[in-house]
Amino acid sequence: DNLKALFRPVTMIVPDLLQICEIMLMSEGFDTAKVLAKKMTVLYRLAKEQLSKQFHYDFGLRALKSVLVMAGALKRGSPDLSEELVLMRALRDMNLPKFVFDDVPLFLGLINDLFPGLDCPRVRYPQLNDVLESDFAEHHYQVLLEPSEEVDKCVQLYETMQTRHTTMVVGNTGGGKSVIINTLARSQTKIGVTTKLYVLNPKAQSVAELYGVMDPDTRDWTDGLLSNIFREVNKPLPNPDKEERRWIVLDGDVDAVWVENMNSVMDDNKLLTLPNSERIRVTDHCKLLFEVADLQYASPATISRCGMVYVDPKNLGFKPFIKTWCDRRPNEEEGGILTSLMDKYVQATVDFVLEGLEDDQITKRLKQTVPYTNLNMVTQLCYLLEALLKEERNIIDTAV
C-alpha cells in the first residue's frame, strides 16, 4: 500500500470482441449480426485454446477485423448467398493459409461444429489458376496433387494480399516460399497486372544503412537502402490507366532491431517515418512481403499487423525434387532405374535418420551436429550420384 500511494493507478480493460464484432457485422449489412458475432468469437476462442502454439498465430482484434472486412466484401459480391455461408467462407479462407499441416483438420472440424450442414468449395479464379498451372509446368516444377498444393498456396497468397498490404510468408527452408512469390508475380504479369519485385535482405546491413542516417555535425541526410526503395516504389504510376503492382520482398530473419521501425507502415497509417522526420506514404499499388523461416523474435505487435501464409515443407516433401532430377537424366533407361531405386530406399532411409524409424519400430534417433531437413539429404544424395554416374569419355591417364 505504501508503494501504491506513490503512483497514479491506470486501469486497462480488455476490448469486448463480441460487441465489436456485432457492430462491424451490422455496419457491413448482416441482418443476423448477433448470432454470427457469437459464433465468430467462440470459434476464435476455441482455436486459440485447442490449436498448437505457433509464433505466427494471431487470433486478436486485428485478425478479427480483416475477416469481417472480407466477409462484407463477399456479401456485397454475392448477395444471394446466405449470411452464415458468407461468414464461414471468410473465416475459412482468411485463416487456413496460416495454419501448420496438423492444425488444418482441427480448424475445419471447429468450423463444421459451429456451421453444421454448410459446405462451400474454395473459389477458383479461372484465369489466374490456369496461368499459375502453366507457369509451374513452364519452369519444370512438379505438380503432384490435384488440386495442387502449390497452386493453392499461390491463390491463398493472392487472397491475403487483397485484404492486407503487409503479408508474411512463413516456413522452413525448402518449402517453396520463393517459388510461390515469384510464380504469383509472373502469373499476374501474364494476365495484365504488371508486378515488379524489389528483393533485399534486411539483415545484410545495419539499421542506419537500411533506413538512413543524419550526420549530427553537418545535418546532412544520407538515404538508406530501404528508404530509397520505398521512395522509388511509391512514386505515382507512369500510366495510371494500366494496372501495376510493386512488391518489396524482405527476405531474411525478422527481429525487433529493424522491424519495429516498420510498425507504422504495417498498420492502417501506412507511413514510413525516417530519422530525419520525413514521412513516406505507402500507395495502394505497393505491397510489403516478408519471407521468413520463423517469427520467434518478432513481437506480437508486429505479427498482428500482417497477413500470414504458412508454407509447410510437409506439403511439398522431397519427391518432386527426385522426380525432376530423374526426368533430367540424359539416359531415359537410367532415369527409370533410378526412380524405382529412390522409391524403394529413400523414404525408409530418411525416416531412419530423422525420426529413428526402422521397419516401423522406433529406435534411438540419430544425433545431428548440423540441423538439416529431409530435402537437404535428398538434394545431397542426388548431387553425389550425379558426380558418380557422370560418363567420362577419352580420358587419357598418363600414369597408366
Stockholm file with secondary structure:
# STOCKHOLM 1.0

chainA/1-400         DNLKALFRPVTMIVPDLLQICEIMLMSEGFDTAKVLAKKMTVLYRLAKEQLSKQFHYDFGLRALKSVLVMAGALKRGSPDLSEELVLMRALRDMNLPKFVFDDVPLFLGLINDLFPGLDCPRVRYPQLNDVLESDFAEHHYQVLLEPSEEVDKCVQLYETMQTRHTTMVVGNTGGGKSVIINTLARSQTKIGVTTKLYVLNPKAQSVAELYGVMDPDTRDWTDGLLSNIFREVNKPLPNPDKEERRWIVLDGDVDAVWVENMNSVMDDNKLLTLPNSERIRVTDHCKLLFEVADLQYASPATISRCGMVYVDPKNLGFKPFIKTWCDRRPNEEEGGILTSLMDKYVQATVDFVLEGLEDDQITKRLKQTVPYTNLNMVTQLCYLLEALLKEERNIIDTAV
#=GR chainA/1-400 SS CHHHHTSCCCCCCCCCHHHHHHHHHHHTTCTTHHHHHHHHHHHHHHHHHHSCCCTTCCCSHHHHHHHHHHHHHHHHHCTTSCHHHHHHHHHHHHHGGGCCGGGHHHHHHHHHHHSTTCCCCCCCCHHHHHHHHHHHHHTTCCCCSSSCHHHHHHHHHHHHHHHCSEEEEECCTTSCHHHHHHHHHHHHHHTTCEEEEEEECGGGSCHHHHHEEECTTTCCEEECHHHHHHHHHTSCCSCTTSCEEEEEEEESCCCHHHHGGGHHHHSTTCEEECTTSCEEECCTTEEEEEEESCCTTSCHHHHHTSEEEECCHHHHCSHHHHHHHHHTCSSHHHHHHHHHHHHHHHHHHHHHHHHCEETTEECCCCCCSSCCCHHHHHHHHHHHHHHHSCCCCSCCCTTC
#=GC SS_cons         CHHHHTSCCCCCCCCCHHHHHHHHHHHTTCTTHHHHHHHHHHHHHHHHHHSCCCTTCCCSHHHHHHHHHHHHHHHHHCTTSCHHHHHHHHHHHHHGGGCCGGGHHHHHHHHHHHSTTCCCCCCCCHHHHHHHHHHHHHTTCCCCSSSCHHHHHHHHHHHHHHHCSEEEEECCTTSCHHHHHHHHHHHHHHTTCEEEEEEECGGGSCHHHHHEEECTTTCCEEECHHHHHHHHHTSCCSCTTSCEEEEEEEESCCCHHHHGGGHHHHSTTCEEECTTSCEEECCTTEEEEEEESCCTTSCHHHHHTSEEEECCHHHHCSHHHHHHHHHTCSSHHHHHHHHHHHHHHHHHHHHHHHHCEETTEECCCCCCSSCCCHHHHHHHHHHHHHHHSCCCCSCCCTTC
//
